[in-house]
Amino acid sequence: MDRGSELADFLRTRRARVTPEAAGLPPDARPRRVSGLRRGEVAQLAGVSAEYYTRLEQGRARNPSPEVVEALAAALRLDLSEREHLHNLLAKPARSERRAPAGPQRVRPGVRLTLAALEHVPTFVIGRRTDVLATNRLAREVTTDFEALPARHRNLARYLLLDPEARERTVEWERAASETVATLRLDAGRYPHDRLLADLVGELMVRSPEFGTWWHDHRVLRRTHGLKRYRHPLVGDLTFHYESFPVAGEPDQTLCVYNVEPDSETAHALTLLGTWTADR
């Protein structure tokens, strides 16, 4: 990944969505040739010169101070995920040029015991590139049996974008799939030379009709909590309130728990599903 072009595209797409009115700028009668903010307006809001911001957006100015980065983030109305991504793209070479650690990620036995203990709700461990590192039985029943797939296919983005069953089972598939692409973008900012990530992006670009559009809008997202809805062929619609937790001592591993409301239709459906599939 070319960090200069990535930074330029990210800054351009972020300023294009901020209107002068939303930024608190006074009315300007001059004709506007760009959607959103002009470069000079971003510079004004961030307290830097227009020349400096232009060089920054063109990838010709490196290592801005933390204060400048935060001022740019405020000017562009960046959320927490976008701020993290901007810091990654502007990081010093010693940090930004790093590669993802070599070798497959492993889930330690204690974490697997946690998944087994949470047998009443679907639970996953997600790694770099949205790789699915471990699942419990209900997770496999609600989505797919990742652990039965070849190792390179145990990937959430690949499942959502390339497996026809994922479109049938995932309610609001487009939202779920586009958000997963945004998490890949965040990973790409952290590990710009991750060959496995580059291979995955290349495959999805060729095989998924939607991936290219979502990838090129430069949206980034770190999932922390939210709503997930699925449609299971045996028990019908399921609604989960998911929470994500970093696995202590394991970089780039996240424990995802799909919680359910007590005594809800989903809770009863999961009980049935667990009973019917107990011997698998």
C-alpha positions as CSV (number, residue, x, y, z in Angstrom):
1,M,0.0,0.0,0.0
2,D,1.4,3.4,-1.0
3,R,1.0,5.5,2.1
4,G,1.3,8.8,0.3
5,S,-1.7,8.1,-2.0
6,E,-3.6,6.5,0.9
7,L,-3.2,9.6,3.0
8,A,-4.1,11.9,0.1
9,D,-7.3,9.9,-0.7
10,F,-8.3,9.7,2.9
11,L,-7.9,13.4,3.5
12,R,-9.7,14.2,0.3
13,T,-12.7,12.0,1.0
14,R,-13.0,13.2,4.6
15,R,-13.0,16.9,3.7
16,A,-15.4,16.3,0.8
17,R,-18.1,15.3,3.3
18,V,-17.8,18.3,5.6
19,T,-19.7,21.4,4.5
20,P,-18.6,24.9,5.3
21,E,-21.8,25.4,7.3
22,A,-21.1,22.3,9.4
23,A,-17.6,23.5,10.0
24,G,-18.8,26.9,11.2
25,L,-17.3,28.9,8.4
26,P,-18.9,32.2,7.3
27,P,-20.8,32.3,4.0
28,D,-18.6,32.6,0.9
29,A,-20.1,33.8,-2.4
30,R,-17.3,32.4,-4.5
31,P,-18.3,29.5,-6.8
32,R,-17.3,26.2,-5.3
33,R,-15.5,23.6,-7.5
34,V,-15.3,21.0,-4.8
35,S,-17.8,19.3,-2.6
36,G,-17.2,19.9,1.0
37,L,-14.3,21.9,2.2
38,R,-11.5,23.5,0.2
39,R,-7.9,22.8,1.1
40,G,-7.5,26.3,2.3
41,E,-10.6,26.0,4.6
42,V,-9.2,22.9,6.2
43,A,-5.9,24.7,6.7
44,Q,-7.7,27.7,8.3
45,L,-9.7,25.4,10.6
46,A,-6.6,23.5,11.6
47,G,-4.4,26.6,12.1
48,V,-1.8,25.7,9.5
49,S,-0.8,27.3,6.2
50,A,-2.6,26.4,3.0
51,E,0.7,25.5,1.5
52,Y,1.6,23.1,4.3
53,Y,-1.8,21.4,4.2
54,T,-1.5,21.0,0.4
55,R,1.9,19.4,0.8
56,L,0.5,17.1,3.5
57,E,-2.5,16.0,1.4
58,Q,-0.1,15.3,-1.5
59,G,2.1,13.2,0.7
60,R,5.0,15.6,0.5
61,A,5.0,16.7,4.2
62,R,5.8,14.0,6.8
63,N,5.9,13.8,10.6
64,P,3.5,16.6,11.6
65,S,3.4,17.2,15.3
66,P,0.7,15.5,17.4
67,E,-0.9,18.9,17.9
68,V,-1.3,19.4,14.1
69,V,-2.7,15.9,13.6
70,E,-5.3,16.5,16.3
71,A,-6.1,19.9,14.8
72,L,-6.7,18.3,11.4
73,A,-8.8,15.6,13.0
74,A,-11.0,18.2,14.6
75,A,-11.2,20.3,11.4
76,L,-12.3,17.2,9.4
77,R,-14.8,16.0,12.1
78,L,-13.1,12.6,12.4
79,D,-14.5,10.0,14.7
80,L,-12.3,7.8,16.9
81,S,-11.6,5.2,14.3
82,E,-10.7,7.8,11.7
83,R,-8.4,9.6,14.1
84,E,-6.6,6.3,14.7
85,H,-6.3,5.8,11.0
86,L,-5.0,9.3,10.4
87,H,-2.3,8.7,13.1
88,N,-1.3,5.4,11.5
89,L,-1.0,7.0,8.0
90,L,1.1,9.9,9.4
91,A,3.2,7.8,11.7
92,K,7.0,7.9,11.5
93,P,8.6,5.4,9.2
94,A,10.0,3.3,12.1
95,R,6.4,2.7,13.2
96,S,4.4,3.0,10.0
97,E,6.5,0.8,7.8
98,R,6.1,-2.3,10.0
99,R,4.7,-5.5,8.7
100,A,2.1,-7.7,10.4
101,P,3.8,-10.3,12.6
102,A,4.8,-13.4,10.7
103,G,3.0,-16.7,11.2
104,P,-0.5,-17.7,12.0
105,Q,-2.2,-16.3,15.1
106,R,-3.0,-18.8,17.8
107,V,-5.7,-18.7,20.4
108,R,-4.5,-19.7,23.8
109,P,-6.2,-22.6,25.7
110,G,-7.7,-20.3,28.4
111,V,-9.5,-18.2,25.7
112,R,-10.9,-21.3,24.2
113,L,-12.2,-22.3,27.6
114,T,-13.9,-18.9,27.8
115,L,-15.7,-19.6,24.5
116,A,-16.9,-22.9,25.8
117,A,-18.1,-21.4,29.0
118,L,-20.2,-18.9,27.0
119,E,-22.0,-21.8,25.3
120,H,-25.4,-20.1,25.6
121,V,-24.5,-17.3,23.2
122,P,-22.5,-17.1,19.9
123,T,-18.9,-16.1,20.6
124,F,-15.9,-15.6,18.3
125,V,-12.3,-14.6,18.4
126,I,-11.4,-12.4,15.5
127,G,-7.8,-11.6,14.5
128,R,-6.0,-9.5,11.9
129,R,-7.6,-9.1,8.5
130,T,-10.9,-10.2,10.1
131,D,-9.6,-13.8,10.3
132,V,-11.9,-16.0,12.4
133,L,-9.5,-17.6,14.9
134,A,-11.9,-19.5,17.1
135,T,-15.7,-20.0,17.6
136,N,-18.0,-21.8,19.9
137,R,-20.8,-24.1,18.7
138,L,-23.6,-21.5,18.6
139,A,-21.4,-19.1,16.6
140,R,-20.9,-21.9,14.0
141,E,-24.6,-22.6,13.9
142,V,-25.7,-18.9,13.5
143,T,-23.1,-18.1,10.8
144,T,-21.1,-20.9,9.3
145,D,-18.7,-23.6,10.5
146,F,-15.5,-21.6,10.0
147,E,-13.4,-24.3,11.7
148,A,-14.4,-26.8,9.0
149,L,-13.1,-24.5,6.2
150,P,-9.6,-24.4,4.8
151,A,-7.4,-22.1,6.9
152,R,-7.2,-19.3,4.4
153,H,-11.0,-19.2,4.1
154,R,-11.6,-18.7,7.8
155,N,-12.2,-15.0,7.3
156,L,-15.2,-12.8,8.1
157,A,-14.8,-10.5,5.1
158,R,-14.4,-13.4,2.7
159,Y,-17.5,-15.1,4.1
160,L,-19.7,-12.0,4.0
161,L,-18.6,-11.0,0.5
162,L,-18.1,-14.3,-1.3
163,D,-20.4,-16.9,0.3
164,P,-24.0,-16.7,-1.0
165,E,-25.3,-18.2,2.2
166,A,-24.0,-15.1,4.1
167,R,-26.3,-12.8,2.1
168,E,-29.3,-15.1,3.0
169,R,-28.4,-15.3,6.7
170,T,-27.3,-11.8,7.4
171,V,-30.1,-9.3,7.8
172,E,-29.0,-5.9,6.6
173,W,-26.2,-7.6,4.7
174,E,-25.0,-4.5,2.9
175,R,-24.4,-2.6,6.2
176,A,-22.7,-5.6,7.7
177,A,-20.5,-6.2,4.7
178,S,-19.5,-2.6,4.2
179,E,-18.6,-2.2,7.9
180,T,-16.4,-5.3,7.6
181,V,-14.6,-3.7,4.6
182,A,-14.1,-0.6,6.8
183,T,-12.4,-2.7,9.4
184,L,-10.0,-4.1,6.7
185,R,-9.1,-0.5,5.8
186,L,-8.2,0.2,9.4
187,D,-5.9,-2.9,9.4
188,A,-4.3,-1.7,6.2
189,G,-3.4,1.6,7.8
190,R,-1.7,-0.3,10.7
191,Y,0.1,-2.9,8.5
192,P,0.7,-1.3,5.1
193,H,3.0,-4.2,4.0
194,D,0.9,-7.2,5.2
195,R,1.1,-9.5,2.2
196,L,-1.8,-11.7,3.3
197,L,-4.0,-8.6,3.7
198,A,-3.0,-7.4,0.2
199,D,-3.8,-10.8,-1.2
200,L,-7.2,-10.8,0.4
201,V,-8.0,-7.3,-0.8
202,G,-6.9,-8.3,-4.3
203,E,-9.2,-11.4,-4.3
204,L,-12.2,-9.4,-3.0
205,M,-11.6,-6.7,-5.6
206,V,-11.8,-9.3,-8.4
207,R,-14.6,-11.5,-7.0
208,S,-17.0,-9.2,-5.1
209,P,-19.0,-6.6,-7.2
210,E,-19.5,-4.4,-4.2
211,F,-16.0,-4.5,-2.6
212,G,-14.3,-1.9,-4.8
213,T,-16.8,0.8,-4.2
214,W,-16.6,0.3,-0.4
215,W,-12.8,0.0,-0.4
216,H,-12.3,3.2,-2.3
217,D,-14.6,5.3,-0.1
218,H,-11.8,5.0,2.6
219,R,-14.2,4.5,5.4
220,V,-12.6,3.0,8.5
221,L,-14.2,1.4,11.5
222,R,-13.2,-0.3,14.8
223,R,-16.1,-2.4,15.9
224,T,-16.8,-2.2,19.7
225,H,-20.5,-2.8,20.1
226,G,-23.7,-2.8,18.2
227,L,-26.7,-4.7,16.8
228,K,-26.4,-7.9,14.7
229,R,-29.4,-9.6,13.1
230,Y,-29.4,-13.0,11.4
231,R,-32.0,-15.2,9.7
232,H,-31.5,-18.9,10.6
233,P,-33.1,-21.6,8.4
234,L,-34.3,-23.6,11.5
235,V,-35.3,-21.0,14.1
236,G,-35.9,-17.8,12.1
237,D,-34.8,-14.2,12.9
238,L,-32.2,-13.7,15.6
239,T,-31.2,-10.3,17.2
240,F,-28.0,-9.9,19.1
241,H,-26.3,-7.1,21.0
242,Y,-22.7,-7.7,20.4
243,E,-19.8,-6.5,22.6
244,S,-16.1,-6.7,21.6
245,F,-13.2,-7.0,24.0
246,P,-9.4,-7.0,23.2
247,V,-7.8,-10.3,24.4
248,A,-5.3,-9.3,27.1
249,G,-1.7,-10.3,26.1
250,E,-2.7,-11.1,22.5
251,P,-2.1,-8.3,20.0
252,D,-4.8,-8.0,17.3
253,Q,-7.2,-10.5,18.9
254,T,-10.7,-9.5,19.8
255,L,-13.3,-11.5,21.7
256,C,-16.8,-10.9,20.2
257,V,-19.8,-11.9,22.3
258,Y,-23.3,-11.9,20.8
259,N,-25.5,-11.2,23.8
260,V,-29.3,-11.6,23.8
261,E,-32.1,-10.0,25.8
262,P,-33.3,-12.4,28.6
263,D,-36.6,-14.2,27.8
264,S,-36.6,-12.8,24.3
265,E,-37.6,-14.6,21.1
266,T,-33.9,-14.8,20.3
267,A,-33.1,-16.3,23.7
268,H,-35.7,-19.0,23.3
269,A,-34.6,-19.7,19.7
270,L,-31.0,-20.1,20.8
271,T,-32.1,-22.6,23.4
272,L,-33.9,-24.6,20.8
273,L,-31.0,-24.4,18.4
274,G,-28.6,-25.5,21.0
275,T,-30.8,-28.5,21.8
276,W,-31.4,-29.5,18.2
277,T,-27.7,-29.3,17.3
278,A,-26.1,-30.6,20.6
279,D,-24.8,-33.8,19.0
280,R,-22.9,-32.1,16.1
